[in-house]
Amino acid sequence: MPDFNRYEKARIIGARALQVSYGAPVLVDTDQTEPILIAAEEYDANALPFTVRREQ
């Protein structure tokens, strides 16, 4: 996974937390119940299928 700046990381985790809160399947085994914590664990495990397009 490439290095994301803090704004990209916040956007990715926030978008994934919203998906999880609406019932999307969780991509890692976790004991967490809060969507934001689940999304953060998925981010740390490099399990998120997000890409970031940057203008050059």
PDB file with one MODEL, atoms N, CA, C and O in Angstrom:
MODEL        1
ATOM      1  N   MET A   1       0.846  -1.172   0.000  1.00  0.00           N
ATOM      2  CA  MET A   1       0.000   0.000   0.000  1.00  0.00           C
ATOM      3  C   MET A   1       0.894   1.239   0.000  1.00  0.00           C
ATOM      4  O   MET A   1       1.850   1.316   0.772  1.00  0.00           O
ATOM      5  N   PRO A   2       0.589   2.196  -0.855  1.00  0.00           N
ATOM      6  CA  PRO A   2       1.413   3.407  -0.880  1.00  0.00           C
ATOM      7  C   PRO A   2       1.210   4.230   0.390  1.00  0.00           C
ATOM      8  O   PRO A   2       0.264   4.010   1.146  1.00  0.00           O
ATOM      9  N   ASP A   3       2.105   5.167   0.605  1.00  0.00           N
ATOM     10  CA  ASP A   3       1.964   6.054   1.760  1.00  0.00           C
ATOM     11  C   ASP A   3       0.885   7.080   1.463  1.00  0.00           C
ATOM     12  O   ASP A   3       0.954   7.797   0.465  1.00  0.00           O
ATOM     13  N   PHE A   4      -0.098   7.145   2.323  1.00  0.00           N
ATOM     14  CA  PHE A   4      -1.157   8.129   2.193  1.00  0.00           C
ATOM     15  C   PHE A   4      -0.921   9.236   3.198  1.00  0.00           C
ATOM     16  O   PHE A   4      -0.419   8.993   4.295  1.00  0.00           O
ATOM     17  N   ASN A   5      -1.288  10.465   2.819  1.00  0.00           N
ATOM     18  CA  ASN A   5      -1.186  11.535   3.806  1.00  0.00           C
ATOM     19  C   ASN A   5      -2.363  11.430   4.766  1.00  0.00           C
ATOM     20  O   ASN A   5      -3.257  10.609   4.560  1.00  0.00           O
ATOM     21  N   ARG A   6      -2.374  12.229   5.785  1.00  0.00           N
ATOM     22  CA  ARG A   6      -3.386  12.071   6.839  1.00  0.00           C
ATOM     23  C   ARG A   6      -4.794  12.349   6.354  1.00  0.00           C
ATOM     24  O   ARG A   6      -5.752  11.788   6.884  1.00  0.00           O
ATOM     25  N   TYR A   7      -4.935  13.211   5.348  1.00  0.00           N
ATOM     26  CA  TYR A   7      -6.265  13.510   4.821  1.00  0.00           C
ATOM     27  C   TYR A   7      -6.807  12.342   4.000  1.00  0.00           C
ATOM     28  O   TYR A   7      -7.991  12.015   4.075  1.00  0.00           O
ATOM     29  N   GLU A   8      -5.943  11.729   3.228  1.00  0.00           N
ATOM     30  CA  GLU A   8      -6.345  10.551   2.455  1.00  0.00           C
ATOM     31  C   GLU A   8      -6.694   9.392   3.393  1.00  0.00           C
ATOM     32  O   GLU A   8      -7.680   8.688   3.177  1.00  0.00           O
ATOM     33  N   LYS A   9      -5.889   9.203   4.421  1.00  0.00           N
ATOM     34  CA  LYS A   9      -6.150   8.133   5.381  1.00  0.00           C
ATOM     35  C   LYS A   9      -7.494   8.353   6.071  1.00  0.00           C
ATOM     36  O   LYS A   9      -8.269   7.410   6.227  1.00  0.00           O
ATOM     37  N   ALA A  10      -7.773   9.573   6.480  1.00  0.00           N
ATOM     38  CA  ALA A  10      -9.046   9.878   7.140  1.00  0.00           C
ATOM     39  C   ALA A  10     -10.222   9.645   6.198  1.00  0.00           C
ATOM     40  O   ALA A  10     -11.259   9.131   6.615  1.00  0.00           O
ATOM     41  N   ARG A  11     -10.066  10.016   4.951  1.00  0.00           N
ATOM     42  CA  ARG A  11     -11.144   9.827   3.977  1.00  0.00           C
ATOM     43  C   ARG A  11     -11.398   8.349   3.717  1.00  0.00           C
ATOM     44  O   ARG A  11     -12.550   7.921   3.642  1.00  0.00           O
ATOM     45  N   ILE A  12     -10.334   7.571   3.580  1.00  0.00           N
ATOM     46  CA  ILE A  12     -10.459   6.130   3.321  1.00  0.00           C
ATOM     47  C   ILE A  12     -11.119   5.436   4.504  1.00  0.00           C
ATOM     48  O   ILE A  12     -12.054   4.658   4.318  1.00  0.00           O
ATOM     49  N   ILE A  13     -10.649   5.704   5.711  1.00  0.00           N
ATOM     50  CA  ILE A  13     -11.213   5.055   6.889  1.00  0.00           C
ATOM     51  C   ILE A  13     -12.654   5.499   7.108  1.00  0.00           C
ATOM     52  O   ILE A  13     -13.501   4.683   7.473  1.00  0.00           O
ATOM     53  N   GLY A  14     -12.941   6.770   6.892  1.00  0.00           N
ATOM     54  CA  GLY A  14     -14.307   7.261   7.046  1.00  0.00           C
ATOM     55  C   GLY A  14     -15.265   6.643   6.048  1.00  0.00           C
ATOM     56  O   GLY A  14     -16.382   6.270   6.407  1.00  0.00           O
ATOM     57  N   ALA A  15     -14.839   6.530   4.799  1.00  0.00           N
ATOM     58  CA  ALA A  15     -15.691   5.927   3.768  1.00  0.00           C
ATOM     59  C   ALA A  15     -15.942   4.455   4.068  1.00  0.00           C
ATOM     60  O   ALA A  15     -17.055   3.961   3.890  1.00  0.00           O
ATOM     61  N   ARG A  16     -14.909   3.758   4.522  1.00  0.00           N
ATOM     62  CA  ARG A  16     -15.071   2.342   4.837  1.00  0.00           C
ATOM     63  C   ARG A  16     -15.949   2.149   6.077  1.00  0.00           C
ATOM     64  O   ARG A  16     -16.742   1.210   6.126  1.00  0.00           O
ATOM     65  N   ALA A  17     -15.817   3.021   7.073  1.00  0.00           N
ATOM     66  CA  ALA A  17     -16.653   2.933   8.261  1.00  0.00           C
ATOM     67  C   ALA A  17     -18.130   3.124   7.893  1.00  0.00           C
ATOM     68  O   ALA A  17     -18.999   2.453   8.451  1.00  0.00           O
ATOM     69  N   LEU A  18     -18.410   4.020   6.973  1.00  0.00           N
ATOM     70  CA  LEU A  18     -19.777   4.220   6.514  1.00  0.00           C
ATOM     71  C   LEU A  18     -20.308   2.963   5.837  1.00  0.00           C
ATOM     72  O   LEU A  18     -21.455   2.572   6.056  1.00  0.00           O
ATOM     73  N   GLN A  19     -19.484   2.335   5.022  1.00  0.00           N
ATOM     74  CA  GLN A  19     -19.888   1.091   4.366  1.00  0.00           C
ATOM     75  C   GLN A  19     -20.193   0.003   5.389  1.00  0.00           C
ATOM     76  O   GLN A  19     -21.201  -0.695   5.279  1.00  0.00           O
ATOM     77  N   VAL A  20     -19.321  -0.139   6.383  1.00  0.00           N
ATOM     78  CA  VAL A  20     -19.518  -1.162   7.411  1.00  0.00           C
ATOM     79  C   VAL A  20     -20.789  -0.870   8.208  1.00  0.00           C
ATOM     80  O   VAL A  20     -21.529  -1.792   8.549  1.00  0.00           O
ATOM     81  N   SER A  21     -21.044   0.388   8.503  1.00  0.00           N
ATOM     82  CA  SER A  21     -22.236   0.733   9.283  1.00  0.00           C
ATOM     83  C   SER A  21     -23.521   0.430   8.519  1.00  0.00           C
ATOM     84  O   SER A  21     -24.568   0.210   9.128  1.00  0.00           O
ATOM     85  N   TYR A  22     -23.448   0.418   7.193  1.00  0.00           N
ATOM     86  CA  TYR A  22     -24.611   0.074   6.378  1.00  0.00           C
ATOM     87  C   TYR A  22     -24.679  -1.416   6.044  1.00  0.00           C
ATOM     88  O   TYR A  22     -25.513  -1.837   5.244  1.00  0.00           O
ATOM     89  N   GLY A  23     -23.805  -2.209   6.655  1.00  0.00           N
ATOM     90  CA  GLY A  23     -23.919  -3.654   6.526  1.00  0.00           C
ATOM     91  C   GLY A  23     -22.947  -4.333   5.581  1.00  0.00           C
ATOM     92  O   GLY A  23     -23.125  -5.512   5.272  1.00  0.00           O
ATOM     93  N   ALA A  24     -21.934  -3.638   5.114  1.00  0.00           N
ATOM     94  CA  ALA A  24     -20.943  -4.269   4.240  1.00  0.00           C
ATOM     95  C   ALA A  24     -20.181  -5.334   5.025  1.00  0.00           C
ATOM     96  O   ALA A  24     -19.992  -5.190   6.233  1.00  0.00           O
ATOM     97  N   PRO A  25     -19.745  -6.393   4.360  1.00  0.00           N
ATOM     98  CA  PRO A  25     -19.001  -7.436   5.078  1.00  0.00           C
ATOM     99  C   PRO A  25     -17.650  -6.920   5.576  1.00  0.00           C
ATOM    100  O   PRO A  25     -16.982  -6.134   4.905  1.00  0.00           O
ATOM    101  N   VAL A  26     -17.270  -7.376   6.755  1.00  0.00           N
ATOM    102  CA  VAL A  26     -15.991  -6.987   7.352  1.00  0.00           C
ATOM    103  C   VAL A  26     -14.897  -7.846   6.727  1.00  0.00           C
ATOM    104  O   VAL A  26     -15.071  -9.054   6.567  1.00  0.00           O
ATOM    105  N   LEU A  27     -13.781  -7.232   6.375  1.00  0.00           N
ATOM    106  CA  LEU A  27     -12.724  -7.911   5.623  1.00  0.00           C
ATOM    107  C   LEU A  27     -11.638  -8.539   6.496  1.00  0.00           C
ATOM    108  O   LEU A  27     -10.770  -9.243   5.978  1.00  0.00           O
ATOM    109  N   VAL A  28     -11.668  -8.302   7.798  1.00  0.00           N
ATOM    110  CA  VAL A  28     -10.686  -8.897   8.713  1.00  0.00           C
ATOM    111  C   VAL A  28     -11.415  -9.467   9.922  1.00  0.00           C
ATOM    112  O   VAL A  28     -12.526  -9.046  10.244  1.00  0.00           O
ATOM    113  N   ASP A  29     -10.785 -10.420  10.583  1.00  0.00           N
ATOM    114  CA  ASP A  29     -11.342 -10.942  11.835  1.00  0.00           C
ATOM    115  C   ASP A  29     -11.020  -9.965  12.952  1.00  0.00           C
ATOM    116  O   ASP A  29      -9.861  -9.612  13.169  1.00  0.00           O
ATOM    117  N   THR A  30     -12.058  -9.532  13.657  1.00  0.00           N
ATOM    118  CA  THR A  30     -11.865  -8.547  14.712  1.00  0.00           C
ATOM    119  C   THR A  30     -12.918  -8.725  15.795  1.00  0.00           C
ATOM    120  O   THR A  30     -13.989  -9.283  15.558  1.00  0.00           O
ATOM    121  N   ASP A  31     -12.592  -8.242  16.983  1.00  0.00           N
ATOM    122  CA  ASP A  31     -13.532  -8.254  18.096  1.00  0.00           C
ATOM    123  C   ASP A  31     -14.238  -6.903  18.238  1.00  0.00           C
ATOM    124  O   ASP A  31     -15.108  -6.741  19.094  1.00  0.00           O
ATOM    125  N   GLN A  32     -13.867  -5.950  17.407  1.00  0.00           N
ATOM    126  CA  GLN A  32     -14.441  -4.603  17.488  1.00  0.00           C
ATOM    127  C   GLN A  32     -15.892  -4.602  17.029  1.00  0.00           C
ATOM    128  O   GLN A  32     -16.296  -5.427  16.209  1.00  0.00           O
ATOM    129  N   THR A  33     -16.675  -3.663  17.567  1.00  0.00           N
ATOM    130  CA  THR A  33     -18.067  -3.513  17.146  1.00  0.00           C
ATOM    131  C   THR A  33     -18.335  -2.147  16.519  1.00  0.00           C
ATOM    132  O   THR A  33     -19.325  -1.978  15.807  1.00  0.00           O
ATOM    133  N   GLU A  34     -17.467  -1.175  16.776  1.00  0.00           N
ATOM    134  CA  GLU A  34     -17.636   0.161  16.211  1.00  0.00           C
ATOM    135  C   GLU A  34     -17.111   0.187  14.773  1.00  0.00           C
ATOM    136  O   GLU A  34     -15.988  -0.252  14.523  1.00  0.00           O
ATOM    137  N   PRO A  35     -17.906   0.694  13.828  1.00  0.00           N
ATOM    138  CA  PRO A  35     -17.468   0.710  12.420  1.00  0.00           C
ATOM    139  C   PRO A  35     -16.148   1.447  12.186  1.00  0.00           C
ATOM    140  O   PRO A  35     -15.350   1.021  11.351  1.00  0.00           O
ATOM    141  N   ILE A  36     -15.906   2.542  12.905  1.00  0.00           N
ATOM    142  CA  ILE A  36     -14.670   3.303  12.686  1.00  0.00           C
ATOM    143  C   ILE A  36     -13.458   2.493  13.139  1.00  0.00           C
ATOM    144  O   ILE A  36     -12.399   2.572  12.516  1.00  0.00           O
ATOM    145  N   LEU A  37     -13.596   1.718  14.208  1.00  0.00           N
ATOM    146  CA  LEU A  37     -12.484   0.886  14.688  1.00  0.00           C
ATOM    147  C   LEU A  37     -12.263  -0.310  13.769  1.00  0.00           C
ATOM    148  O   LEU A  37     -11.126  -0.729  13.551  1.00  0.00           O
ATOM    149  N   ILE A  38     -13.343  -0.854  13.236  1.00  0.00           N
ATOM    150  CA  ILE A  38     -13.223  -1.943  12.268  1.00  0.00           C
ATOM    151  C   ILE A  38     -12.497  -1.450  11.024  1.00  0.00           C
ATOM    152  O   ILE A  38     -11.601  -2.122  10.513  1.00  0.00           O
ATOM    153  N   ALA A  39     -12.887  -0.276  10.539  1.00  0.00           N
ATOM    154  CA  ALA A  39     -12.258   0.301   9.350  1.00  0.00           C
ATOM    155  C   ALA A  39     -10.779   0.585   9.593  1.00  0.00           C
ATOM    156  O   ALA A  39      -9.956   0.378   8.702  1.00  0.00           O
ATOM    157  N   ALA A  40     -10.437   1.054  10.783  1.00  0.00           N
ATOM    158  CA  ALA A  40      -9.033   1.320  11.105  1.00  0.00           C
ATOM    159  C   ALA A  40      -8.224   0.022  11.124  1.00  0.00           C
ATOM    160  O   ALA A  40      -7.085  -0.005  10.658  1.00  0.00           O
ATOM    161  N   GLU A  41      -8.802  -1.045  11.656  1.00  0.00           N
ATOM    162  CA  GLU A  41      -8.101  -2.335  11.647  1.00  0.00           C
ATOM    163  C   GLU A  41      -7.927  -2.852  10.229  1.00  0.00           C
ATOM    164  O   GLU A  41      -6.879  -3.405   9.897  1.00  0.00           O
ATOM    165  N   GLU A  42      -8.930  -2.681   9.396  1.00  0.00           N
ATOM    166  CA  GLU A  42      -8.818  -3.096   7.998  1.00  0.00           C
ATOM    167  C   GLU A  42      -7.740  -2.284   7.288  1.00  0.00           C
ATOM    168  O   GLU A  42      -6.981  -2.828   6.487  1.00  0.00           O
ATOM    169  N   TYR A  43      -7.671  -1.004   7.573  1.00  0.00           N
ATOM    170  CA  TYR A  43      -6.636  -0.153   6.981  1.00  0.00           C
ATOM    171  C   TYR A  43      -5.245  -0.624   7.400  1.00  0.00           C
ATOM    172  O   TYR A  43      -4.340  -0.736   6.573  1.00  0.00           O
ATOM    173  N   ASP A  44      -5.088  -0.896   8.684  1.00  0.00           N
ATOM    174  CA  ASP A  44      -3.784  -1.351   9.196  1.00  0.00           C
ATOM    175  C   ASP A  44      -3.383  -2.703   8.624  1.00  0.00           C
ATOM    176  O   ASP A  44      -2.194  -2.991   8.489  1.00  0.00           O
ATOM    177  N   ALA A  45      -4.376  -3.542   8.283  1.00  0.00           N
ATOM    178  CA  ALA A  45      -4.099  -4.864   7.721  1.00  0.00           C
ATOM    179  C   ALA A  45      -3.958  -4.830   6.202  1.00  0.00           C
ATOM    180  O   ALA A  45      -3.796  -5.879   5.577  1.00  0.00           O
ATOM    181  N   ASN A  46      -4.016  -3.646   5.601  1.00  0.00           N
ATOM    182  CA  ASN A  46      -3.932  -3.478   4.137  1.00  0.00           C
ATOM    183  C   ASN A  46      -4.994  -4.303   3.418  1.00  0.00           C
ATOM    184  O   ASN A  46      -4.730  -4.880   2.363  1.00  0.00           O
ATOM    185  N   ALA A  47      -6.193  -4.358   3.990  1.00  0.00           N
ATOM    186  CA  ALA A  47      -7.262  -5.170   3.422  1.00  0.00           C
ATOM    187  C   ALA A  47      -8.288  -4.348   2.654  1.00  0.00           C
ATOM    188  O   ALA A  47      -9.273  -4.904   2.169  1.00  0.00           O
ATOM    189  N   LEU A  48      -8.086  -3.054   2.532  1.00  0.00           N
ATOM    190  CA  LEU A  48      -9.094  -2.201   1.891  1.00  0.00           C
ATOM    191  C   LEU A  48      -8.861  -2.093   0.389  1.00  0.00           C
ATOM    192  O   LEU A  48      -7.733  -1.876  -0.053  1.00  0.00           O
ATOM    193  N   PRO A  49      -9.921  -2.243  -0.391  1.00  0.00           N
ATOM    194  CA  PRO A  49      -9.786  -2.185  -1.849  1.00  0.00           C
ATOM    195  C   PRO A  49      -9.981  -0.771  -2.404  1.00  0.00           C
ATOM    196  O   PRO A  49     -10.651  -0.594  -3.421  1.00  0.00           O
ATOM    197  N   PHE A  50      -9.407   0.221  -1.752  1.00  0.00           N
ATOM    198  CA  PHE A  50      -9.537   1.602  -2.207  1.00  0.00           C
ATOM    199  C   PHE A  50      -8.284   2.018  -2.964  1.00  0.00           C
ATOM    200  O   PHE A  50      -7.180   1.563  -2.667  1.00  0.00           O
ATOM    201  N   THR A  51      -8.476   2.883  -3.941  1.00  0.00           N
ATOM    202  CA  THR A  51      -7.350   3.503  -4.630  1.00  0.00           C
ATOM    203  C   THR A  51      -7.503   5.011  -4.532  1.00  0.00           C
ATOM    204  O   THR A  51      -8.618   5.523  -4.436  1.00  0.00           O
ATOM    205  N   VAL A  52      -6.399   5.711  -4.557  1.00  0.00           N
ATOM    206  CA  VAL A  52      -6.405   7.169  -4.481  1.00  0.00           C
ATOM    207  C   VAL A  52      -5.777   7.703  -5.759  1.00  0.00           C
ATOM    208  O   VAL A  52      -4.639   7.377  -6.095  1.00  0.00           O
ATOM    209  N   ARG A  53      -6.541   8.530  -6.462  1.00  0.00           N
ATOM    210  CA  ARG A  53      -6.012   9.171  -7.665  1.00  0.00           C
ATOM    211  C   ARG A  53      -5.524  10.549  -7.306  1.00  0.00           C
ATOM    212  O   ARG A  53      -6.259  11.347  -6.725  1.00  0.00           O
ATOM    213  N   ARG A  54      -4.290  10.828  -7.651  1.00  0.00           N
ATOM    214  CA  ARG A  54      -3.695  12.141  -7.379  1.00  0.00           C
ATOM    215  C   ARG A  54      -3.408  12.814  -8.708  1.00  0.00           C
ATOM    216  O   ARG A  54      -2.894  12.202  -9.644  1.00  0.00           O
ATOM    217  N   GLU A  55      -3.750  14.073  -8.764  1.00  0.00           N
ATOM    218  CA  GLU A  55      -3.437  14.865  -9.956  1.00  0.00           C
ATOM    219  C   GLU A  55      -1.958  15.241  -9.924  1.00  0.00           C
ATOM    220  O   GLU A  55      -1.437  15.645  -8.885  1.00  0.00           O
ATOM    221  N   GLN A  56      -1.304  15.108 -11.037  1.00  0.00           N
ATOM    222  CA  GLN A  56       0.121  15.412 -11.109  1.00  0.00           C
ATOM    223  C   GLN A  56       0.377  16.796 -11.624  1.00  0.00           C
ATOM    224  O   GLN A  56       1.531  17.207 -11.744  1.00  0.00           O
TER     225      GLN A  56
ENDMDL
END
